[in-house]
C-alpha cells in the first residue's frame, strides 16, 4: 500500500507567523504532529510520504503515486482541504479524512471515501482491519477516549525539520474546565489523560536525535491539568534530561491562569526549560467571564496573576475575545489598558465565535442567533452569530483595539514594560546559532532601515542592549513578532 499524508495550507492569521518566519528562513511554525502520529500507527510495510502544504506544494504526481490519501485538518484549513479533496476525486485516488475539521463537520464531506473520526487510537485500527478484509465503511466514530500511554512516537522521518521554527510533542489530552465557547472537552473530554515520563523522555530523545536544537512546543490544551503528576514525575524527569543534554531545547505550552496559584509548579517549569506559556485570559470583564463559564478566571486579580507568572521567568502570551453578550462599548478601552499594563507582548485578540455543538452554539441556536459555521480564523472580523452589541460598533471597536496594541508606539512600550520585570533564569545557557545572527541582520535591514516607524526599533534595540543585555535576543524576537502581528492585521484591513 502506498499512502500519501496531506496537511492542507491555511490562510495568514496571527498563528501562522508568516512574516516572522522569513526572518529565520523557515517555512512554517509547527509540523503536522497529528498526521505524523497517525503515520506511526499505519502498518510498517506500507510506503508513506507526507506533503505539508504549509511548506511545499502538492502536485498531481504526488496524488497519482498513492493508493490512498490521508488528510487531516483544522477548521481554518477548510478551503484548502476542499481543494485537495476535489483534486483527489478528479485523479481517482481514494481519500481517508480525520482530525478536528472532519470530526466537527463530517456531514459536509460526503465526497470523502472514508471518515476516520475522533481519536485515531480508537477508530483507525477498525478502519485498517476492515480495509484489509475488503469492506471498509464510510464512517468510523467513537464516543470513547483513548489511552494515550499507547500512542506511538510521531514518524519524524517523513518531514524535513529544517523547514520548521518549532518541533512539538503532546503530553496530555482533555481539560478539567468547561468554557462555553470551547470545543476541547467535546473532542477530548474533561478527564486529563497523560503520557508516562518514559514516553515524554523518549519523544524528547527522538527529536534530539534528529539534530533538532531550539524551541519545542508542548501542544496540550492545558498542560497543567494534572499538577501532581507534573510536579512529582514529569518535570523532575525533564529537568534531569535537560541538564544532561546541556539544555538543547526551550519549551512553550498552553496553561490556565490558575498556574499562578502554584509557585512550586512554575519554578519547576522554568527549571525544566520552559520560557513561555499561552493563557486564555479572554476578557477583563467579570460579567463576561461569568457568562462564558470561565470559572478559573473569575474572582481573581488577572493583572496580578500575569505579573506573578512573568516574574518567575515565564513569558505570558495570551488570547482575548470580544463580542460577549455582557460586553459594552467600554470594553475596548478596558482591554487596551489591561494589555498595556500587563506587559503581555504577544496578545491575540479575536471576535467570539461558536464552534459546533459547544454550549455556546447550543444556547445561540435556542435563541435563534446562529448565522453560519465558524471559520476558525482569529483575524477575519467574522462572527457566526448575531451579537448583542451593534455589529458595526463591535467591529469598529475590535479594529481600534488591535490597531492600538500593535502600533509601534504601544507595542514597544509594552515590550519594555515586560522586559523591566522579567527575570531570565541565570543558569540557563544561551546557544548562539547562525539562524539568530541572520534574524538580527534581517531585523536591522527591514525594521531598522526600511520600516517607516523605525525609531521605535532602534529605541528598543539600544535600550535592551545596554540596560538588559541578557534579554537583547528576546527584545529582537519581540520586535520581529510585532512586525508580524502588525502586517497580518494590516492585510486584513486592506481586504475588507
C-alpha positions in Angstrom: 0.0 0.0 0.0 1.2 3.5 -0.9 -0.1 6.2 1.3 0.2 10.0 0.9 -0.5 12.0 4.0 -1.5 15.6 3.3 -1.7 18.6 5.6 -3.6 21.4 3.9 -2.5 25.0 3.7 -4.1 27.7 5.8 -4.6 31.5 5.4 -2.5 34.1 7.1 -3.5 34.6 10.7 -1.8 35.7 13.9 -0.9 32.0 14.4 0.8 31.5 11.0 3.6 33.9 11.8 4.2 34.2 8.1 6.2 37.5 8.3 8.2 36.4 11.3 9.3 33.1 9.7 11.0 35.0 6.9 13.5 36.4 9.4 14.7 33.0 10.4 14.3 31.4 6.9 11.6 28.9 7.9 8.6 27.8 6.0 6.1 27.0 8.9 5.9 27.4 12.6 4.9 23.8 13.5 5.0 20.4 11.8 1.7 18.4 11.5 2.0 16.5 14.7 -1.3 14.7 14.4 -0.6 13.3 10.9 2.9 12.3 11.9 1.5 10.4 14.8 -1.1 8.7 12.6 1.6 7.7 10.2 3.3 5.9 13.0 0.1 3.9 13.6 -0.1 2.7 10.0 1.4 -0.7 9.0 5.1 -0.6 8.9 5.3 -2.3 5.5 3.2 0.5 3.8 5.1 3.1 1.8 4.4 6.6 3.3 5.0 10.1 2.1 3.9 13.4 3.6 3.1 16.6 1.9 2.8 19.6 4.3 1.2 22.3 2.1 2.4 24.9 4.6 6.0 24.3 3.5 5.7 22.8 0.0 3.3 22.4 -2.9 1.1 19.4 -3.7 1.4 18.0 -7.2 -0.8 15.7 -9.2 2.2 13.4 -9.4 2.1 13.0 -5.6 -1.6 12.1 -5.6 -1.3 9.7 -8.5 1.5 7.9 -6.7 -0.7 7.0 -3.8 -3.3 4.2 -3.4 -4.9 6.3 -0.6 -4.6 9.9 0.6 -4.9 10.5 4.3 -5.8 14.1 5.1 -6.2 15.9 8.5 -7.1 19.5 9.1 -8.4 22.1 11.5 -11.4 24.3 10.8 -9.3 27.2 9.4 -7.9 24.8 6.7 -11.4 24.1 5.4 -11.0 25.8 2.0 -7.6 24.2 1.3 -8.9 20.8 2.4 -11.8 21.1 0.0 -9.5 21.8 -2.9 -7.3 18.8 -2.0 -10.3 16.6 -1.8 -11.6 17.8 -5.2 -8.2 17.2 -6.8 -8.1 13.7 -5.4 -11.6 12.9 -6.7 -10.6 14.2 -10.2 -7.5 12.0 -10.2 -9.3 8.9 -8.8 -7.4 8.5 -5.6 -9.4 7.4 -2.5 -9.5 9.7 0.5 -9.3 8.9 4.2 -10.0 12.0 6.4 -9.8 12.7 10.1 -8.9 15.4 12.6 -10.8 18.3 14.2 -12.3 19.7 10.9 -13.8 16.4 9.8 -14.8 15.3 13.3 -16.8 18.5 13.8 -18.1 18.9 10.2 -18.3 15.3 8.9 -21.7 16.0 7.3 -20.1 18.5 5.0 -17.8 15.9 3.5 -19.9 13.1 1.9 -17.5 13.0 -1.0 -14.7 11.7 1.2 -14.4 7.9 0.9 -13.6 7.1 4.5 -14.1 9.4 7.5 -12.0 8.1 10.5 -13.1 10.5 13.2 -12.5 11.3 16.9 -9.2 9.8 18.3 -7.2 7.7 15.8 -6.0 5.4 18.5 -9.7 4.2 18.8 -11.1 4.4 15.3 -8.1 3.8 13.0 -7.5 0.2 13.9 -11.1 -0.7 13.0 -10.7 1.0 9.6 -7.4 -0.7 8.9 -8.9 -4.1 9.8 -11.9 -3.6 7.5 -9.7 -2.2 4.7 -7.5 -5.3 5.0 -10.6 -7.5 4.7 -12.0 -5.6 1.7 -15.1 -4.0 3.3 -14.1 -0.6 4.7 -17.1 1.6 5.8 -17.7 5.2 5.0 -17.5 6.5 8.6 -15.8 5.4 11.8 -16.6 7.2 15.0 -16.5 6.6 18.8 -17.6 8.3 22.0 -14.7 6.7 23.9 -11.4 8.3 24.7 -8.1 6.6 24.1 -5.3 5.5 26.4 -2.5 7.8 25.2 0.1 5.7 27.1 -0.1 3.5 24.0 0.3 6.4 21.5 3.5 5.9 19.4 6.3 8.4 18.8 5.5 10.5 15.6 7.1 9.3 12.4 9.5 12.3 12.2 11.4 10.9 9.2 8.6 12.0 6.9 9.4 15.7 7.3 12.4 18.0 6.8 12.8 19.5 10.3 14.9 22.4 8.9 11.7 23.9 7.4 10.1 24.5 10.8 10.5 27.0 13.6 9.4 24.6 16.3 9.1 20.9 17.0 6.2 19.6 19.0 5.1 16.9 21.4 1.9 16.0 23.2 1.8 15.1 26.8 -1.9 15.2 27.7 -5.4 15.4 26.3 -8.5 16.8 27.9 -9.3 19.8 30.1 -10.9 20.0 33.5 -12.8 23.2 32.7 -15.9 23.8 30.6 -15.8 27.2 29.0 -19.0 27.8 27.0 -17.2 28.7 23.7 -14.6 25.9 23.7 -14.8 22.6 21.9 -11.8 21.0 23.6 -13.8 18.9 26.0 -16.1 17.8 23.1 -13.1 16.4 21.3 -11.0 15.2 24.2 -13.2 15.1 27.4 -12.8 16.5 30.9 -10.7 13.8 32.3 -7.0 14.5 31.9 -5.2 11.7 30.1 -1.4 11.8 30.2 1.6 10.0 28.8 4.2 8.5 31.1 7.5 10.1 31.9 9.3 7.4 29.8 7.2 8.3 26.8 8.0 12.0 27.2 11.7 11.4 27.5 11.6 9.0 24.5 9.9 11.7 22.4 12.4 14.3 23.5 15.2 11.9 22.7 13.7 11.2 19.2 13.7 14.9 18.4 17.2 15.4 19.8 18.5 12.5 17.7 17.2 14.2 14.6 19.7 17.1 15.4 17.0 19.5 16.5 18.1 22.2 18.8 15.7 25.1 19.8 12.0 25.6 20.5 9.7 22.7 21.3 6.1 23.4 21.8 4.0 21.0 24.1 0.7 21.2 22.3 -1.6 20.3 25.2 -4.8 22.4 25.5 -4.0 22.7 29.2 -0.5 21.4 30.2 -1.2 21.7 34.0 -4.4 19.7 34.0 -2.7 17.1 36.3 -0.5 19.2 38.6 0.5 16.4 40.9 1.9 14.2 38.1 3.7 17.2 36.6 5.4 18.1 39.9 6.3 14.6 41.0 7.1 12.8 37.8 7.2 14.6 34.5 9.0 17.9 35.3 11.7 16.3 37.5 12.4 13.8 34.7 12.6 16.6 32.1 14.9 18.6 34.4 17.3 15.7 34.7 17.2 15.1 30.9 17.7 18.7 30.0 20.7 19.1 32.4 22.4 16.0 31.0 21.9 17.3 27.4 23.0 20.9 28.3 19.6 22.4 27.6 19.2 21.8 23.9 15.5 22.9 23.9 13.4 25.7 25.2 9.7 24.8 25.8 6.4 26.6 25.4 2.9 25.4 26.1 -0.7 26.3 26.9 -1.9 26.6 30.5 -4.8 28.1 32.5 -4.4 31.2 34.7 -4.5 29.1 37.9 -0.9 28.2 37.3 -0.2 31.5 39.1 -1.5 29.8 42.3 1.3 27.2 42.4 4.8 28.7 42.7 6.4 25.3 43.0 5.0 24.3 39.7 6.0 27.5 38.0 9.6 27.2 39.3 9.8 23.6 38.2 8.7 24.5 34.7 11.3 27.3 34.5 14.0 24.9 35.7 12.9 22.3 33.0 13.4 24.9 30.3 10.0 26.5 29.8 10.2 30.1 28.7 6.6 30.9 27.7 3.1 29.9 28.4 -0.1 30.8 26.5 -3.0 31.7 28.7 -6.7 32.1 27.7 -7.4 35.3 29.6 -10.3 36.2 27.3 -11.6 39.4 28.9 -11.1 41.7 31.9 -14.9 42.0 32.2 -16.0 39.9 35.2 -19.6 39.6 33.9 -18.4 38.2 30.6 -16.2 35.6 32.3 -19.3 34.5 34.3 -21.3 34.4 31.1 -18.9 32.0 29.3 -18.3 29.8 32.4 -14.6 30.8 32.6 -14.6 29.8 36.3 -10.8 29.6 36.6 -10.5 33.3 35.7 -13.2 34.6 37.9 -12.8 36.4 41.2 -9.1 37.0 40.9 -6.9 39.9 40.0 -5.9 38.8 36.5 -3.3 41.5 36.2 -1.6 40.4 39.4 -1.7 36.8 38.2 0.0 37.7 34.9 2.7 39.7 36.7 3.3 36.8 39.1 3.8 34.3 36.3 6.2 36.7 34.4 8.3 37.4 37.5 9.0 33.7 37.9 10.6 33.7 34.4 7.7 32.6 32.2 6.6 35.0 29.4 2.8 35.2 29.3 1.3 35.1 25.8 -2.5 35.4 25.9 -5.7 35.1 24.0 -8.5 37.7 24.3 -12.1 37.7 23.0 -14.5 40.5 22.1 -18.2 40.0 21.5 -19.6 38.5 24.7 -23.2 39.4 25.5 -22.1 41.3 28.5 -19.6 43.4 26.6 -20.5 47.1 26.4 -18.8 49.9 24.4 -16.4 50.4 27.4 -14.8 47.0 26.9 -12.5 48.2 24.1 -10.7 50.8 26.2 -10.6 48.4 29.2 -9.0 45.7 27.1 -6.3 48.1 25.7 -5.5 49.3 29.2 -5.3 45.7 30.5 -3.0 44.5 27.7 -0.7 47.6 28.0 -0.4 47.4 31.8 0.1 43.6 31.9 3.2 43.7 29.6 1.7 40.8 27.6 3.7 41.3 24.4 2.0 38.6 22.3 -1.7 39.4 22.7 -4.0 37.6 20.3 -7.4 39.4 20.1 -10.3 37.9 18.2 -14.1 38.1 17.9 -16.2 35.5 19.6 -17.4 32.5 17.5 -19.4 29.4 18.4 -17.9 26.1 17.3 -20.4 23.3 16.5 -22.1 21.6 19.5 -20.4 23.7 22.1 -22.6 25.0 25.0 -22.4 28.5 23.3 -23.5 27.0 20.0 -26.5 25.2 21.6 -27.5 28.4 23.5 -27.4 30.6 20.5 -29.3 28.0 18.5 -32.1 28.1 21.1 -32.1 32.0 20.9 -32.2 31.8 17.0 -29.0 33.8 16.7 -26.8 31.5 14.7 -25.7 32.6 11.2 -23.1 30.1 9.9 -20.3 27.8 10.8 -17.2 29.3 12.5 -14.3 30.0 10.1 -11.7 29.1 12.7 -9.9 32.3 11.8 -8.9 34.7 14.6 -8.3 37.7 12.4 -11.0 37.9 9.8 -13.6 40.1 11.5 -16.3 37.3 11.2 -18.8 36.1 13.8 -21.1 33.2 13.2 -23.9 34.6 15.3 -25.8 37.9 15.9 -24.1 39.7 18.9 -25.9 41.7 21.5 -23.8 44.7 20.7 -24.4 46.5 17.5 -22.2 44.6 14.9 -20.7 47.8 13.4 -19.8 49.1 16.9 -18.2 45.8 17.7 -16.1 45.6 14.6 -15.1 49.2 14.8 -14.0 48.7 18.5 -12.2 45.5 17.6 -10.2 47.3 14.9 -9.4 50.1 17.4 -8.1 47.6 20.0 -5.8 45.7 17.5 -4.6 48.9 15.7 -3.7 50.4 19.1 -1.9 47.4 20.7 0.0 46.6 17.6 1.1 50.1 16.8 4.9 50.6 17.1 4.4 53.1 19.9 2.2 51.0 22.2 3.9 47.7 21.2 7.4 48.9 22.0 6.2 50.4 25.3 4.7 47.0 26.2 7.9 45.2 25.4 9.9 47.5 27.6 7.3 47.1 30.4 7.7 43.4 30.2 11.5 43.3 30.0 11.9 45.5 33.0 10.2 43.0 35.2 11.1 39.7 33.5 13.8 37.6 35.2 15.7 35.3 32.8 16.9 32.2 34.7 20.6 32.7 35.5 21.7 29.1 34.9 20.1 28.8 31.5 22.8 28.7 28.8 22.4 30.7 25.6 23.3 28.8 22.4 24.3 31.2 19.7 23.2 29.8 16.4 23.6 31.1 12.9 19.8 31.5 12.5 19.8 34.1 15.3 22.6 36.1 13.6 20.7 36.1 10.3 17.5 37.1 12.1 19.3 40.0 13.8 20.7 41.2 10.5 17.4 41.0 8.7 15.7 42.8 11.6 18.2 45.7 11.2 17.6 45.8 7.5 13.8 45.6 7.4 12.8 47.0 10.8 15.7 49.4 11.4 16.1 50.8 7.9 13.2 50.1 5.6 10.3 50.5 8.2 8.7 53.9 8.2 8.5 54.0 12.0 12.0 52.6 12.6 12.7 54.9 15.5 10.8 52.5 17.9 13.0 49.6 16.7 16.2 51.5 17.4 15.0 52.7 20.8 14.2 49.1 21.8 17.5 47.9 20.3 19.8 50.2 22.2 17.7 50.2 25.4 17.8 46.4 25.7 21.4 46.1 24.5 22.8 48.5 27.2 20.4 48.1 30.0 19.3 44.5 29.8 22.0 42.8 27.6 20.9 39.2 28.6 17.4 40.0 27.3 18.7 41.5 24.0 17.9 38.4 21.9 14.4 38.4 23.3 13.9 42.0 22.6 14.8 41.5 18.9 12.5 38.5 18.8 9.7 40.7 20.1 10.4 43.3 17.5 10.0 40.7 14.8 6.8 39.4 16.4 5.4 42.9 16.5 6.1 43.4 12.8 4.4 40.1 12.1 1.3 41.0 14.1 1.0 44.4 12.6 1.5 43.2 9.0 -1.1 40.4 9.4 -3.7 42.8 10.7 -3.0 45.4 8.1 -3.5 42.8 5.4 -6.9 42.0 6.7 -7.8 45.7 6.9 -7.0 46.1 3.3 -9.0 43.0 2.3 -12.3 44.2 3.8 
